[in-house]
Amino acid sequence: MRQLVHRPDPQDVFPTGLTRLTDSQFSVPAHWPRSHRFFAPVAGRYQDPLLIAETMRQATMLIAHAEFGVPLGDAFVMWELRYTSESERLVLGEDPWDITVDVSCSRIQRRGRSLGAMHLELLLHRHGTVLASGGGRISCSSAGAYRRLRGHRGATLDARIPLLPAVAPRTVGRTSEEDVVLAPAAAPDTWALRLDTRHPTLFSHPNDHVPGILLLEAARQAAQAASPGRTFLPTSIQADFLQYVELDRPCWIEARPVPADGTSPDGVHIRAVQNDRPAFTCTLRTPDLRQTGLSDARSHRS
């Protein structure tokens, strides 16, 4: 299972099985820990919503390898990822966090006997109740094609990436500096992306570009920093991965507020800019948790 979800450490693996329902529909049981070294409880009360995104990513890779014949050495690109949930569905409670992910694949493009690209719709449920829904779009490249595309970046696999100074952990909803992925910058509501390639979860294996889950975490941390005095619980995310974010070039994370509309609470829009071009965009929305007395951003992580 670890190889199939690209996670070498068992504590970072969330799917526990896979069942084929039809040629394009699958069921993936998964387990979320009540406490994780990185995906830690929010405000001591809620499961980390980024577990939704990471479980979606792992379920997608599992299906691609096990059911669509993608060799283990091939490369994945996640172009789009979105999910929506509700805060009350993420309250920790006392029961184990055993969930089921229903996956429907569409617009499947084959590459020989393997997979070229596909869209996915995912439904996460627990105890008969929908926990979250979402979807995404991926493409796959053979190992050889990826080397031809990225061969000039192979040297960054072993390169020493300077570790920038971290912003204060509590301003981004973290308790430990080792989990902070933002560094101070001169412009308001702007930060430099901070990369610690020794991080056991964000860099669980050598990579020649910034992992997508790290970009999502940077978006969440920037949203929290741009929302002082409140706990930012990203119950909704819409992310677009526009190009590879390189490890050895500065990347700037920019935040601007997004007002509530008729169906969604307010949120924050994030851009990651590298070489003067947007490489990643993400809109995150949060419910107002101040009604529950969780207004102090310092309590974001227990």
C-alpha positions, -999 to +999 in steps of 0.1 A: +000+000+000+028+024+008+043+022-027+009+026-043+002+059-025+037+072-027+041+073+011+071+054+026+060+059+063+030+038+073+017+066+096+012+088+065-008+061+046-046+065+050-063+041+025-066+005+038-080-013+008-097-010-026-128-025-042-137-023-079-174-016-084-174-011-122-148-003-148-148+034-136-161+033-101-143+022-069-146+021-032-116+029-010-118+024+028-095+046+048-086+054+083-077+088+098-057+089+130-071+110+158-037+127+160-011+129+133+024+144+135+015+169+107-023+167+100-030+176+136-064+185+151-075+221+146-083+240+178-082+207+196-117+199+183-117+193+145-100+169+122-076+187+099-096+193+066-064+188+046-068+152+055-096+153+029-072+165+002-045+141+011-069+111+012-083+121-022-047+123-036-038+089-021-070+072-033-064+086-068-029+072-069-040+038-055-066+034-082-043+046-110-017+020-101-039-009-090-067-006-116-054+014-145-020-002-149+002+029-141+037+016-134+052+026-100+079+047-117+055+069-136+049+105-127+015+121-117+005+157-121-026+169-102-040+198-122-071+205-102-083+196-067-114+207-049-135+196-019-162+209+004-172+199+039-188+213+070-172+220+103-197+199+124-187+168+103-151+172+113-156+173+151-133+147+166-157+130+190-149+096+205-154+071+176-126+058+154-122+077+121-129+049+096-142+064+064-151+052+029-142+071-003-164+065-033-145+073-065-160+078-100-136+082-129-145+099-162-129+113-194-104+086-191-076+089-217-054+059-222-017+059-230-011+025-244-019+000-217-015+027-190-033+059-181-028+093-197-053+114-179-087+114-161-112+134-141-124+121-107-153+127-084-149+116-048-174+112-020-161+107+015-186+093+040-186+081+076-213+064+097-237+068+068-232+106+066-214+124+038-181+138+053-169+157+022-173+157-016-148+168-041-129+160-073-099+166-094-080+161-127-048+143-131-024+133-159+003+106-159+037+105-177+059+075-182+092+076-163+111+082-196+089+110-207+092+126-173+130+124-174+130+141-208+107+168-195+124+174-162+159+160-168+175+194-164+159+197-129+173+163-117+202+180-099+178+195-074+170+161-060+202+162-040+207+200-039+209+218-006+179+242-005+185+271+019+160+270+048+145+305+051+135+319+085+100+310+096+072+333+105+060+329+141+042+295+142+011+308+160+004+334+132-001+305+107-019+281+130+011+260+139+028+252+172+062+240+158+085+260+136+094+228+117+059+227+102+059+264+091+061+267+053+061+306+051+089+330+055+086+368+060+085+391+030+084+429+026+051+432+009+018+431+029-001+398+028+028+382+010+053+356+022+081+336+007+076+299+004+098+281+030+110+246+021+125+221+045+133+191+024+139+171+055+103+173+066+091+137+071+056+143+057+059+172+032+090+157+017+086+120+024+107+111-006+131+130-029+114+153-053+125+177-080+097+202-075+075+214-046+049+188-037+012+197-042+003+190-005+030+216+005+014+242-017-020+235-001-005+238+033+011+271+023-023+283+011-039+273+044-011+290+064-013+322+044-051+322+048-047+319+086-021+346+086-044+369+066-072+362+092-058+373+125-079+368+156-099+338+142-093+301+136-092+294+099-108+259+092-106+253+054-138+234+049-138+243+012-108+244-012-107+250-050-071+247-062-054+248-096-019+237-101-007+256-132+029+246-135+057+230-115+070+251-086+108+247-086+127+241-054+157+264-061+139+296-071+120+321-050+083+316-048+060+342-033+026+334-016+001+362-019-033+364-001-064+385-006-098+383+011-128+367-007-162+379+005-190+355+013-216+349-013-251+334-012-239+299-007-203+301+006-187+317+037-160+342+033-124+331+026-090+339+011-077+336-024-040+325-026-015+328-055+019+313-056+040+333-080+074+321-094+094+338-121+067+365-122+041+339-132+013+324-112+021+287-106-007+278-082-040+294-072-063+284-044-095+297-028-101+285+007-133+292+027-139+288+064-170+290+086-171+316+114-159+295+144-160+325+167-196+316+177-181+286+194-155+306+213-126+295+192-115+330+181-079+328+193-057+318+163-031+306+187-055+277+195-055+265+159-034+235+167-033+216+199 
